[in-house]
């Protein structure tokens, strides 16, 4: 019997462990990036939706912005209407322990 009999299975297990340990950080970064892109999209759409509703009544504009944010998988953190410009900040929850929420901001309205 040869001394290296069965050593291939050890190499295969080692290679599988290496691939698994390298793919986990990549998956975490990718999911964080996807959540950020979702937050940016939701913020842009919420600002446009709120500004399209009203540029004079903050309550009405922010209510519309909140509805649009929720429809896009986010929640409205802040909403301010000032001088014809609606500024919003939204948050998107993630499953990541180190990064439980990702946020983004946007604004829409009359150009000054």
C-alpha positions, 0 to 999 in steps of 0.5 A: 500500500502506498503512503499517499493513498487517500491524499487526494480527498484531503486536497479536495477538502482543503480546496473546497474550504478555501473556495468557501472562505473566499466566497463568503466575503464576496457575497457579503459585499455584494449584498451590501452593494445591492442594498445601497443601490436599492436605497439610492433608487428608492431615495430618487423615486421618493423625492420625485414622487413627493415633489410631483405631489406638492412643492408647497405643502410639506405634509402632503409631499412627505406623505407621498414620498413615504408611500413611494419609499415603502413601495420600493422597499425602503422607509423614509428617514427624513423629509424637508421641503424648503424653497421649492426643493424636497430633500429626502433620506431613506433607509433600507434594512439588510440582513448583515449584522455589521451593516443593519441598514443602508441609507441614501439621500436625494432631492427634487424640485425647482432648480435655483 
